[in-house]
Amino acid sequence: MRPYTVTGDSIMESLTGAPGDAMRGRALVLNRTNTCILCHSGPFPEEKFQGDLAPNLAGSGSRWSVGQLRLRLVDASRLKPGTIMPSYYRVDGLDRVAQPWRGKPILSAEQIEDIVAYLATLRE
């Protein structure tokens, strides 16, 4: 895991030192295995079944800065304790983590950056 610094409600620096790839990020958002579309809906007309437990992702890039998006993915519980959103890049202090996932982040630093890059493009 790569170190990061939380400043206010953001992680300003890229986890990888480079911007992510928005196209890879879109594919990750739509991956039903472990990410966004399980709980969120958004501007994905090709996806019939989208989540309804969390806010719509449309306009995410207008609502939050890149740093704010990054913190929401890394550890949303820092912003809203008790949230149902997983901490995708945090491993310490978590409860109810299945044995195969203990000590491992759900997403890699590169995947976090790819999703951030995609969500930042969602301006409407």
N, CA, C and O atoms as CSV, one atom per row, in Angstrom:
chain,resi,resn,atom,element,x,y,z
A,1,MET,N,N,0.841,-1.175,0.000
A,1,MET,CA,C,0.000,0.000,0.000
A,1,MET,C,C,0.888,1.240,0.000
A,1,MET,O,O,1.941,1.280,0.636
A,2,ARG,N,N,0.436,2.223,-0.717
A,2,ARG,CA,C,1.196,3.468,-0.809
A,2,ARG,C,C,0.667,4.466,0.211
A,2,ARG,O,O,-0.540,4.537,0.444
A,3,PRO,N,N,1.561,5.236,0.819
A,3,PRO,CA,C,1.116,6.212,1.825
A,3,PRO,C,C,0.340,7.357,1.179
A,3,PRO,O,O,0.535,7.679,0.007
A,4,TYR,N,N,-0.541,7.959,1.968
A,4,TYR,CA,C,-1.299,9.122,1.509
A,4,TYR,C,C,-1.556,10.026,2.705
A,4,TYR,O,O,-1.491,9.598,3.857
A,5,THR,N,N,-1.846,11.275,2.405
A,5,THR,CA,C,-2.133,12.264,3.440
A,5,THR,C,C,-3.525,12.832,3.215
A,5,THR,O,O,-3.855,13.279,2.117
A,6,VAL,N,N,-4.333,12.810,4.260
A,6,VAL,CA,C,-5.664,13.396,4.207
A,6,VAL,C,C,-5.551,14.843,4.678
A,6,VAL,O,O,-5.028,15.120,5.757
A,7,THR,N,N,-6.046,15.750,3.860
A,7,THR,CA,C,-6.077,17.166,4.197
A,7,THR,C,C,-7.527,17.618,4.128
A,7,THR,O,O,-8.099,17.731,3.043
A,8,GLY,N,N,-8.124,17.879,5.298
A,8,GLY,CA,C,-9.536,18.253,5.326
A,8,GLY,C,C,-10.395,17.102,4.839
A,8,GLY,O,O,-10.424,16.034,5.450
A,9,ASP,N,N,-11.101,17.326,3.726
A,9,ASP,CA,C,-11.987,16.293,3.183
A,9,ASP,C,C,-11.436,15.721,1.875
A,9,ASP,O,O,-12.196,15.286,1.011
A,10,SER,N,N,-10.101,15.728,1.739
A,10,SER,CA,C,-9.488,15.330,0.471
A,10,SER,C,C,-8.174,14.583,0.667
A,10,SER,O,O,-7.529,14.677,1.711
A,11,ILE,N,N,-7.807,13.850,-0.354
A,11,ILE,CA,C,-6.446,13.348,-0.537
A,11,ILE,C,C,-5.987,14.011,-1.819
A,11,ILE,O,O,-6.369,13.600,-2.915
A,12,MET,N,N,-5.175,15.028,-1.679
A,12,MET,CA,C,-4.812,15.865,-2.822
A,12,MET,C,C,-3.856,15.184,-3.800
A,12,MET,O,O,-3.968,15.382,-5.009
A,13,GLU,N,N,-2.932,14.395,-3.297
A,13,GLU,CA,C,-1.915,13.773,-4.140
A,13,GLU,C,C,-2.403,12.438,-4.682
A,13,GLU,O,O,-3.053,11.664,-3.979
A,14,SER,N,N,-2.082,12.185,-5.931
A,14,SER,CA,C,-2.374,10.889,-6.540
A,14,SER,C,C,-1.697,9.788,-5.732
A,14,SER,O,O,-0.573,9.970,-5.264
A,15,LEU,N,N,-2.359,8.664,-5.563
A,15,LEU,CA,C,-1.763,7.535,-4.851
A,15,LEU,C,C,-0.609,6.931,-5.633
A,15,LEU,O,O,0.251,6.264,-5.058
A,16,THR,N,N,-0.587,7.158,-6.932
A,16,THR,CA,C,0.442,6.562,-7.790
A,16,THR,C,C,1.462,7.576,-8.278
A,16,THR,O,O,2.489,7.203,-8.845
A,17,GLY,N,N,1.186,8.846,-8.064
A,17,GLY,CA,C,2.054,9.882,-8.589
A,17,GLY,C,C,1.734,10.253,-10.024
A,17,GLY,O,O,2.426,11.070,-10.631
A,18,ALA,N,N,0.691,9.656,-10.561
A,18,ALA,CA,C,0.291,9.916,-11.953
A,18,ALA,C,C,-1.227,9.903,-12.038
A,18,ALA,O,O,-1.889,9.274,-11.212
A,19,PRO,N,N,-1.784,10.590,-13.027
A,19,PRO,CA,C,-3.240,10.535,-13.187
A,19,PRO,C,C,-3.690,9.150,-13.644
A,19,PRO,O,O,-2.939,8.411,-14.280
A,20,GLY,N,N,-4.923,8.822,-13.307
A,20,GLY,CA,C,-5.487,7.552,-13.728
A,20,GLY,C,C,-6.004,7.611,-15.152
A,20,GLY,O,O,-5.983,8.662,-15.794
A,21,ASP,N,N,-6.465,6.481,-15.632
A,21,ASP,CA,C,-7.020,6.344,-16.978
A,21,ASP,C,C,-8.545,6.255,-16.864
A,21,ASP,O,O,-9.074,5.292,-16.307
A,22,ALA,N,N,-9.243,7.253,-17.390
A,22,ALA,CA,C,-10.705,7.336,-17.250
A,22,ALA,C,C,-11.421,6.157,-17.906
A,22,ALA,O,O,-12.451,5.717,-17.395
A,23,MET,N,N,-10.918,5.641,-19.003
A,23,MET,CA,C,-11.572,4.503,-19.660
A,23,MET,C,C,-11.484,3.242,-18.799
A,23,MET,O,O,-12.459,2.502,-18.672
A,24,ARG,N,N,-10.329,3.005,-18.219
A,24,ARG,CA,C,-10.207,1.863,-17.296
A,24,ARG,C,C,-11.091,2.099,-16.079
A,24,ARG,O,O,-11.699,1.167,-15.554
A,25,GLY,N,N,-11.158,3.358,-15.634
A,25,GLY,CA,C,-11.996,3.690,-14.492
A,25,GLY,C,C,-13.460,3.409,-14.750
A,25,GLY,O,O,-14.159,2.903,-13.873
A,26,ARG,N,N,-13.931,3.731,-15.943
A,26,ARG,CA,C,-15.334,3.462,-16.288
A,26,ARG,C,C,-15.603,1.966,-16.232
A,26,ARG,O,O,-16.629,1.538,-15.704
A,27,ALA,N,N,-14.692,1.171,-16.769
A,27,ALA,CA,C,-14.860,-0.283,-16.732
A,27,ALA,C,C,-14.909,-0.789,-15.294
A,27,ALA,O,O,-15.685,-1.694,-14.988
A,28,LEU,N,N,-14.104,-0.225,-14.421
A,28,LEU,CA,C,-14.131,-0.619,-13.013
A,28,LEU,C,C,-15.440,-0.221,-12.339
A,28,LEU,O,O,-15.998,-0.998,-11.565
A,29,VAL,N,N,-15.932,0.979,-12.625
A,29,VAL,CA,C,-17.201,1.437,-12.056
A,29,VAL,C,C,-18.329,0.470,-12.428
A,29,VAL,O,O,-19.212,0.203,-11.613
A,30,LEU,N,N,-18.301,-0.039,-13.625
A,30,LEU,CA,C,-19.361,-0.925,-14.109
A,30,LEU,C,C,-19.138,-2.395,-13.756
A,30,LEU,O,O,-19.980,-3.237,-14.067
A,31,ASN,N,N,-18.029,-2.707,-13.118
A,31,ASN,CA,C,-17.727,-4.079,-12.727
A,31,ASN,C,C,-18.600,-4.469,-11.535
A,31,ASN,O,O,-18.454,-3.906,-10.450
A,32,ARG,N,N,-19.470,-5.393,-11.722
A,32,ARG,CA,C,-20.407,-5.797,-10.664
A,32,ARG,C,C,-19.756,-6.660,-9.585
A,32,ARG,O,O,-20.405,-6.988,-8.592
A,33,THR,N,N,-18.520,-7.023,-9.755
A,33,THR,CA,C,-17.860,-7.879,-8.781
A,33,THR,C,C,-17.647,-7.186,-7.443
A,33,THR,O,O,-17.890,-7.778,-6.391
A,34,ASN,N,N,-17.193,-5.928,-7.475
A,34,ASN,CA,C,-16.845,-5.310,-6.190
A,34,ASN,C,C,-16.906,-3.792,-6.155
A,34,ASN,O,O,-16.446,-3.192,-5.183
A,35,THR,N,N,-17.451,-3.152,-7.171
A,35,THR,CA,C,-17.373,-1.692,-7.112
A,35,THR,C,C,-18.707,-0.997,-7.266
A,35,THR,O,O,-19.756,-1.552,-6.939
A,36,CYS,N,N,-18.654,0.194,-7.755
A,36,CYS,CA,C,-19.657,1.242,-7.675
A,36,CYS,C,C,-21.090,0.865,-8.052
A,36,CYS,O,O,-22.024,1.166,-7.308
A,37,ILE,N,N,-21.269,0.218,-9.181
A,37,ILE,CA,C,-22.621,0.015,-9.710
A,37,ILE,C,C,-23.465,-0.928,-8.843
A,37,ILE,O,O,-24.680,-1.010,-9.020
A,38,LEU,N,N,-22.832,-1.627,-7.921
A,38,LEU,CA,C,-23.602,-2.455,-7.000
A,38,LEU,C,C,-24.545,-1.602,-6.151
A,38,LEU,O,O,-25.660,-2.024,-5.846
A,39,CYS,N,N,-24.104,-0.418,-5.776
A,39,CYS,CA,C,-24.899,0.462,-4.912
A,39,CYS,C,C,-25.341,1.748,-5.588
A,39,CYS,O,O,-26.388,2.297,-5.246
A,40,HIS,N,N,-24.554,2.238,-6.548
A,40,HIS,CA,C,-24.826,3.510,-7.211
A,40,HIS,C,C,-25.462,3.302,-8.581
A,40,HIS,O,O,-25.292,2.261,-9.215
A,41,SER,N,N,-26.185,4.305,-9.013
A,41,SER,CA,C,-26.643,4.375,-10.407
A,41,SER,C,C,-25.873,5.520,-11.055
A,41,SER,O,O,-25.130,6.241,-10.388
A,42,GLY,N,N,-26.060,5.674,-12.350
A,42,GLY,CA,C,-25.360,6.750,-13.029
A,42,GLY,C,C,-25.674,6.766,-14.510
A,42,GLY,O,O,-26.581,6.071,-14.967
A,43,PRO,N,N,-24.925,7.557,-15.259
A,43,PRO,CA,C,-25.170,7.698,-16.690
A,43,PRO,C,C,-24.592,6.524,-17.477
A,43,PRO,O,O,-23.656,6.677,-18.260
A,44,PHE,N,N,-25.171,5.361,-17.249
A,44,PHE,CA,C,-24.703,4.127,-17.870
A,44,PHE,C,C,-25.883,3.466,-18.577
A,44,PHE,O,O,-26.399,2.461,-18.088
A,45,PRO,N,N,-26.322,4.001,-19.713
A,45,PRO,CA,C,-27.536,3.504,-20.356
A,45,PRO,C,C,-27.468,2.038,-20.757
A,45,PRO,O,O,-28.507,1.391,-20.888
A,46,GLU,N,N,-26.287,1.508,-20.952
A,46,GLU,CA,C,-26.159,0.105,-21.353
A,46,GLU,C,C,-26.360,-0.862,-20.192
A,46,GLU,O,O,-26.494,-2.066,-20.409
A,47,GLU,N,N,-26.384,-0.354,-18.973
A,47,GLU,CA,C,-26.554,-1.194,-17.790
A,47,GLU,C,C,-28.003,-1.151,-17.326
A,47,GLU,O,O,-28.486,-0.114,-16.871
A,48,LYS,N,N,-28.686,-2.268,-17.441
A,48,LYS,CA,C,-30.097,-2.324,-17.061
A,48,LYS,C,C,-30.301,-2.205,-15.559
A,48,LYS,O,O,-31.188,-1.482,-15.105
A,49,PHE,N,N,-29.497,-2.899,-14.800
A,49,PHE,CA,C,-29.715,-2.965,-13.357
A,49,PHE,C,C,-28.600,-2.225,-12.639
A,49,PHE,O,O,-27.443,-2.645,-12.651
A,50,GLN,N,N,-28.972,-1.114,-12.011
A,50,GLN,CA,C,-28.013,-0.294,-11.285
A,50,GLN,C,C,-28.471,-0.165,-9.838
A,50,GLN,O,O,-29.655,-0.301,-9.529
A,51,GLY,N,N,-27.518,0.097,-8.966
A,51,GLY,CA,C,-27.821,0.189,-7.548
A,51,GLY,C,C,-28.710,1.372,-7.201
A,51,GLY,O,O,-28.781,2.356,-7.936
A,52,ASP,N,N,-29.390,1.253,-6.056
A,52,ASP,CA,C,-30.236,2.351,-5.588
A,52,ASP,C,C,-30.042,2.606,-4.089
A,52,ASP,O,O,-30.893,3.213,-3.438
A,53,LEU,N,N,-28.914,2.136,-3.554
A,53,LEU,CA,C,-28.629,2.339,-2.127
A,53,LEU,C,C,-27.833,3.599,-1.851
A,53,LEU,O,O,-27.769,4.064,-0.713
A,54,ALA,N,N,-27.226,4.154,-2.891
A,54,ALA,CA,C,-26.307,5.283,-2.716
A,54,ALA,C,C,-26.600,6.346,-3.774
A,54,ALA,O,O,-27.346,6.085,-4.718
A,55,PRO,N,N,-26.026,7.533,-3.630
A,55,PRO,CA,C,-26.302,8.611,-4.583
A,55,PRO,C,C,-25.943,8.251,-6.024
A,55,PRO,O,O,-25.041,7.453,-6.279
A,56,ASN,N,N,-26.668,8.854,-6.946
A,56,ASN,CA,C,-26.391,8.721,-8.374
A,56,ASN,C,C,-25.025,9.343,-8.657
A,56,ASN,O,O,-24.703,10.406,-8.127
A,57,LEU,N,N,-24.230,8.687,-9.485
A,57,LEU,CA,C,-22.887,9.178,-9.786
A,57,LEU,C,C,-22.864,10.273,-10.852
A,57,LEU,O,O,-21.832,10.911,-11.061
A,58,ALA,N,N,-23.990,10.494,-11.525
A,58,ALA,CA,C,-24.050,11.572,-12.516
A,58,ALA,C,C,-23.687,12.889,-11.833
A,58,ALA,O,O,-24.207,13.205,-10.763
A,59,GLY,N,N,-22.808,13.638,-12.447
A,59,GLY,CA,C,-22.407,14.930,-11.901
A,59,GLY,C,C,-21.380,14.866,-10.791
A,59,GLY,O,O,-21.092,15.886,-10.166
A,60,SER,N,N,-20.814,13.683,-10.527
A,60,SER,CA,C,-19.826,13.576,-9.440
A,60,SER,C,C,-18.664,14.535,-9.624
A,60,SER,O,O,-18.181,15.117,-8.653
A,61,GLY,N,N,-18.211,14.705,-10.861
A,61,GLY,CA,C,-17.087,15.588,-11.131
A,61,GLY,C,C,-17.406,17.057,-10.905
A,61,GLY,O,O,-16.500,17.878,-10.769
A,62,SER,N,N,-18.686,17.387,-10.866
A,62,SER,CA,C,-19.099,18.761,-10.559
A,62,SER,C,C,-19.308,18.953,-9.056
A,62,SER,O,O,-19.107,20.049,-8.534
A,63,ARG,N,N,-19.706,17.898,-8.371
A,63,ARG,CA,C,-19.991,17.991,-6.931
A,63,ARG,C,C,-18.730,17.936,-6.073
A,63,ARG,O,O,-18.666,18.565,-5.017
A,64,TRP,N,N,-17.727,17.182,-6.529
A,64,TRP,CA,C,-16.534,16.968,-5.710
A,64,TRP,C,C,-15.273,17.184,-6.532
A,64,TRP,O,O,-15.253,16.944,-7.739
A,65,SER,N,N,-14.236,17.632,-5.871
A,65,SER,CA,C,-12.924,17.779,-6.516
A,65,SER,C,C,-12.290,16.391,-6.652
A,65,SER,O,O,-12.774,15.414,-6.079
A,66,VAL,N,N,-11.218,16.325,-7.407
A,66,VAL,CA,C,-10.486,15.060,-7.566
A,66,VAL,C,C,-10.026,14.550,-6.201
A,66,VAL,O,O,-10.138,13.357,-5.918
A,67,GLY,N,N,-9.510,15.439,-5.355
A,67,GLY,CA,C,-9.063,15.041,-4.022
A,67,GLY,C,C,-10.197,14.525,-3.152
A,67,GLY,O,O,-10.016,13.572,-2.394
A,68,GLN,N,N,-11.366,15.148,-3.255
A,68,GLN,CA,C,-12.528,14.686,-2.495
A,68,GLN,C,C,-13.009,13.327,-3.002
A,68,GLN,O,O,-13.370,12.461,-2.204
A,69,LEU,N,N,-13.017,13.139,-4.298
A,69,LEU,CA,C,-13.390,11.839,-4.859
A,69,LEU,C,C,-12.425,10.753,-4.373
A,69,LEU,O,O,-12.842,9.653,-4.008
A,70,ARG,N,N,-11.136,11.080,-4.377
A,70,ARG,CA,C,-10.116,10.109,-3.963
A,70,ARG,C,C,-10.362,9.666,-2.521
A,70,ARG,O,O,-10.331,8.468,-2.239
A,71,LEU,N,N,-10.604,10.604,-1.603
A,71,LEU,CA,C,-10.845,10.217,-0.209
A,71,LEU,C,C,-12.108,9.381,-0.076
A,71,LEU,O,O,-12.138,8.440,0.717
A,72,ARG,N,N,-13.143,9.698,-0.826
A,72,ARG,CA,C,-14.378,8.914,-0.763
A,72,ARG,C,C,-14.133,7.465,-1.155
A,72,ARG,O,O,-14.752,6.560,-0.594
A,73,LEU,N,N,-13.249,7.236,-2.099
A,73,LEU,CA,C,-12.926,5.864,-2.494
A,73,LEU,C,C,-11.969,5.202,-1.509
A,73,LEU,O,O,-12.153,4.039,-1.149
A,74,VAL,N,N,-10.969,5.924,-1.081
A,74,VAL,CA,C,-9.981,5.358,-0.170
A,74,VAL,C,C,-10.630,4.986,1.157
A,74,VAL,O,O,-10.441,3.871,1.645
A,75,ASP,N,N,-11.385,5.897,1.742
A,75,ASP,CA,C,-11.966,5.656,3.067
A,75,ASP,C,C,-13.134,6.598,3.331
A,75,ASP,O,O,-12.974,7.614,4.008
A,76,ALA,N,N,-14.290,6.269,2.806
A,76,ALA,CA,C,-15.483,7.114,2.966
A,76,ALA,C,C,-15.886,7.282,4.427
A,76,ALA,O,O,-16.542,8.263,4.776
A,77,SER,N,N,-15.506,6.343,5.280
A,77,SER,CA,C,-15.899,6.435,6.691
A,77,SER,C,C,-15.226,7.610,7.405
A,77,SER,O,O,-15.689,8.015,8.471
A,78,ARG,N,N,-14.160,8.162,6.855
A,78,ARG,CA,C,-13.549,9.365,7.437
A,78,ARG,C,C,-14.480,10.558,7.305
A,78,ARG,O,O,-14.436,11.482,8.117
A,79,LEU,N,N,-15.319,10.536,6.286
A,79,LEU,CA,C,-16.255,11.632,6.046
A,79,LEU,C,C,-17.613,11.373,6.675
A,79,LEU,O,O,-18.296,12.298,7.115
A,80,LYS,N,N,-17.996,10.105,6.711
A,80,LYS,CA,C,-19.309,9.746,7.244
A,80,LYS,C,C,-19.183,8.425,8.005
A,80,LYS,O,O,-19.344,7.350,7.427
A,81,PRO,N,N,-18.894,8.513,9.302
A,81,PRO,CA,C,-18.805,7.278,10.081
A,81,PRO,C,C,-20.099,6.482,9.975
A,81,PRO,O,O,-21.192,7.047,10.007
A,82,GLY,N,N,-19.967,5.190,9.851
A,82,GLY,CA,C,-21.141,4.338,9.737
A,82,GLY,C,C,-21.655,4.173,8.323
A,82,GLY,O,O,-22.653,3.482,8.114
A,83,THR,N,N,-21.006,4.784,7.346
A,83,THR,CA,C,-21.438,4.642,5.958
A,83,THR,C,C,-21.398,3.175,5.529
A,83,THR,O,O,-20.613,2.385,6.053
A,84,ILE,N,N,-22.249,2.827,4.578
A,84,ILE,CA,C,-22.204,1.467,4.051
A,84,ILE,C,C,-21.177,1.335,2.925
A,84,ILE,O,O,-20.908,0.227,2.459
A,85,MET,N,N,-20.607,2.448,2.490
A,85,MET,CA,C,-19.610,2.392,1.425
A,85,MET,C,C,-18.319,1.780,1.958
A,85,MET,O,O,-17.804,2.203,2.993
A,86,PRO,N,N,-17.800,0.782,1.246
A,86,PRO,CA,C,-16.547,0.161,1.701
A,86,PRO,C,C,-15.371,1.136,1.636
A,86,PRO,O,O,-15.366,2.080,0.846
A,87,SER,N,N,-14.395,0.887,2.470
A,87,SER,CA,C,-13.117,1.593,2.391
A,87,SER,C,C,-12.273,0.797,1.399
A,87,SER,O,O,-11.728,-0.252,1.741
A,88,TYR,N,N,-12.168,1.291,0.188
A,88,TYR,CA,C,-11.528,0.526,-0.873
A,88,TYR,C,C,-10.009,0.477,-0.780
A,88,TYR,O,O,-9.390,-0.380,-1.411
A,89,TYR,N,N,-9.388,1.377,-0.009
A,89,TYR,CA,C,-7.934,1.379,0.075
A,89,TYR,C,C,-7.473,1.587,1.516
A,89,TYR,O,O,-6.474,2.260,1.768
A,90,ARG,N,N,-8.191,1.020,2.426
A,90,ARG,CA,C,-7.837,1.081,3.847
A,90,ARG,C,C,-7.882,-0.339,4.382
A,90,ARG,O,O,-8.759,-1.118,4.011
A,91,VAL,N,N,-6.941,-0.678,5.251
A,91,VAL,CA,C,-6.935,-2.034,5.799
A,91,VAL,C,C,-6.915,-2.069,7.324
A,91,VAL,O,O,-7.181,-3.116,7.913
A,92,ASP,N,N,-6.608,-0.954,7.972
A,92,ASP,CA,C,-6.493,-0.956,9.430
A,92,ASP,C,C,-7.814,-0.578,10.091
A,92,ASP,O,O,-8.588,0.215,9.555
A,93,GLY,N,N,-8.056,-1.157,11.258
A,93,GLY,CA,C,-9.204,-0.775,12.061
A,93,GLY,C,C,-10.555,-1.170,11.498
A,93,GLY,O,O,-11.573,-0.607,11.901
A,94,LEU,N,N,-10.594,-2.119,10.580
A,94,LEU,CA,C,-11.863,-2.529,9.984
A,94,LEU,C,C,-12.420,-3.751,10.710
A,94,LEU,O,O,-11.661,-4.612,11.155
A,95,ASP,N,N,-13.723,-3.825,10.826
A,95,ASP,CA,C,-14.401,-4.968,11.427
A,95,ASP,C,C,-15.091,-5.760,10.319
A,95,ASP,O,O,-15.325,-5.246,9.225
A,96,ARG,N,N,-15.405,-6.994,10.615
A,96,ARG,CA,C,-16.200,-7.832,9.708
A,96,ARG,C,C,-15.580,-7.922,8.303
A,96,ARG,O,O,-16.273,-7.749,7.300
A,97,VAL,N,N,-14.297,-8.188,8.244
A,97,VAL,CA,C,-13.605,-8.367,6.974
A,97,VAL,C,C,-13.364,-9.862,6.792
A,97,VAL,O,O,-12.802,-10.515,7.670
A,98,ALA,N,N,-13.784,-10.396,5.664
A,98,ALA,CA,C,-13.591,-11.817,5.393
A,98,ALA,C,C,-12.104,-12.164,5.402
A,98,ALA,O,O,-11.274,-11.361,4.977
A,99,GLN,N,N,-11.776,-13.332,5.874
A,99,GLN,CA,C,-10.387,-13.773,6.022
A,99,GLN,C,C,-9.539,-13.536,4.765
A,99,GLN,O,O,-8.418,-13.044,4.888
A,100,PRO,N,N,-10.027,-13.865,3.566
A,100,PRO,CA,C,-9.164,-13.665,2.386
A,100,PRO,C,C,-8.820,-12.198,2.110
A,100,PRO,O,O,-7.856,-11.921,1.397
A,101,TRP,N,N,-9.587,-11.260,2.657
A,101,TRP,CA,C,-9.365,-9.833,2.396
A,101,TRP,C,C,-8.626,-9.126,3.521
A,101,TRP,O,O,-8.251,-7.965,3.361
A,102,ARG,N,N,-8.406,-9.780,4.645
A,102,ARG,CA,C,-7.741,-9.114,5.780
A,102,ARG,C,C,-6.334,-8.681,5.384
A,102,ARG,O,O,-5.542,-9.465,4.861
A,103,GLY,N,N,-6.047,-7.409,5.651
A,103,GLY,CA,C,-4.734,-6.866,5.355
A,103,GLY,C,C,-4.517,-6.498,3.903
A,103,GLY,O,O,-3.408,-6.124,3.520
A,104,LYS,N,N,-5.557,-6.598,3.085
A,104,LYS,CA,C,-5.444,-6.276,1.660
A,104,LYS,C,C,-6.497,-5.236,1.293
A,104,LYS,O,O,-7.634,-5.324,1.757
A,105,PRO,N,N,-6.139,-4.259,0.472
A,105,PRO,CA,C,-7.165,-3.318,0.007
A,105,PRO,C,C,-8.048,-3.983,-1.049
A,105,PRO,O,O,-7.620,-4.910,-1.737
A,106,ILE,N,N,-9.265,-3.506,-1.165
A,106,ILE,CA,C,-10.180,-4.037,-2.180
A,106,ILE,C,C,-9.700,-3.648,-3.573
A,106,ILE,O,O,-9.753,-4.450,-4.505
A,107,LEU,N,N,-9.233,-2.410,-3.706
A,107,LEU,CA,C,-8.727,-1.905,-4.980
A,107,LEU,C,C,-7.275,-1.487,-4.838
A,107,LEU,O,O,-6.842,-1.086,-3.758
A,108,SER,N,N,-6.529,-1.580,-5.921
A,108,SER,CA,C,-5.139,-1.116,-5.928
A,108,SER,C,C,-5.110,0.406,-6.055
A,108,SER,O,O,-6.119,1.030,-6.382
A,109,ALA,N,N,-3.953,0.990,-5.795
A,109,ALA,CA,C,-3.779,2.434,-5.961
A,109,ALA,C,C,-4.081,2.845,-7.399
A,109,ALA,O,O,-4.703,3.881,-7.629
A,110,GLU,N,N,-3.649,2.048,-8.356
A,110,GLU,CA,C,-3.899,2.342,-9.766
A,110,GLU,C,C,-5.396,2.320,-10.075
A,110,GLU,O,O,-5.897,3.178,-10.802
A,111,GLN,N,N,-6.102,1.344,-9.525
A,111,GLN,CA,C,-7.547,1.267,-9.751
A,111,GLN,C,C,-8.269,2.458,-9.134
A,111,GLN,O,O,-9.195,3.004,-9.734
A,112,ILE,N,N,-7.846,2.863,-7.936
A,112,ILE,CA,C,-8.434,4.055,-7.308
A,112,ILE,C,C,-8.250,5.248,-8.233
A,112,ILE,O,O,-9.203,5.985,-8.487
A,113,GLU,N,N,-7.051,5.447,-8.736
A,113,GLU,CA,C,-6.771,6.594,-9.608
A,113,GLU,C,C,-7.559,6.518,-10.911
A,113,GLU,O,O,-8.002,7.547,-11.421
A,114,ASP,N,N,-7.740,5.332,-11.452
A,114,ASP,CA,C,-8.539,5.186,-12.676
A,114,ASP,C,C,-9.997,5.568,-12.422
A,114,ASP,O,O,-10.601,6.270,-13.233
A,115,ILE,N,N,-10.560,5.116,-11.314
A,115,ILE,CA,C,-11.952,5.452,-10.994
A,115,ILE,C,C,-12.090,6.945,-10.728
A,115,ILE,O,O,-13.053,7.563,-11.183
A,116,VAL,N,N,-11.154,7.531,-10.006
A,116,VAL,CA,C,-11.178,8.971,-9.758
A,116,VAL,C,C,-11.161,9.724,-11.091
A,116,VAL,O,O,-11.927,10.668,-11.283
A,117,ALA,N,N,-10.285,9.304,-12.010
A,117,ALA,CA,C,-10.189,9.974,-13.315
A,117,ALA,C,C,-11.519,9.901,-14.047
A,117,ALA,O,O,-11.933,10.878,-14.672
A,118,TYR,N,N,-12.195,8.759,-13.981
A,118,TYR,CA,C,-13.491,8.638,-14.656
A,118,TYR,C,C,-14.567,9.481,-13.959
A,118,TYR,O,O,-15.281,10.238,-14.618
A,119,LEU,N,N,-14.684,9.357,-12.662
A,119,LEU,CA,C,-15.726,10.104,-11.949
A,119,LEU,C,C,-15.568,11.609,-12.146
A,119,LEU,O,O,-16.558,12.339,-12.195
A,120,ALA,N,N,-14.325,12.072,-12.258
A,120,ALA,CA,C,-14.091,13.503,-12.491
A,120,ALA,C,C,-14.622,13.971,-13.838
A,120,ALA,O,O,-14.865,15.164,-14.020
A,121,THR,N,N,-14.809,13.047,-14.794
A,121,THR,CA,C,-15.358,13.422,-16.106
A,121,THR,C,C,-16.879,13.566,-16.071
A,121,THR,O,O,-17.459,14.152,-16.985
A,122,LEU,N,N,-17.526,13.048,-15.045
A,122,LEU,CA,C,-18.994,13.091,-14.958
A,122,LEU,C,C,-19.410,14.460,-14.442
A,122,LEU,O,O,-19.558,14.660,-13.236
A,123,ARG,N,N,-19.597,15.396,-15.358
A,123,ARG,CA,C,-19.861,16.791,-15.011
A,123,ARG,C,C,-21.345,17.141,-15.004
A,123,ARG,O,O,-21.715,18.176,-14.451
A,124,GLU,N,N,-22.197,16.329,-15.590
A,124,GLU,CA,C,-23.638,16.639,-15.634
A,124,GLU,C,C,-24.450,15.579,-14.949
A,124,GLU,O,O,-25.676,15.681,-14.894
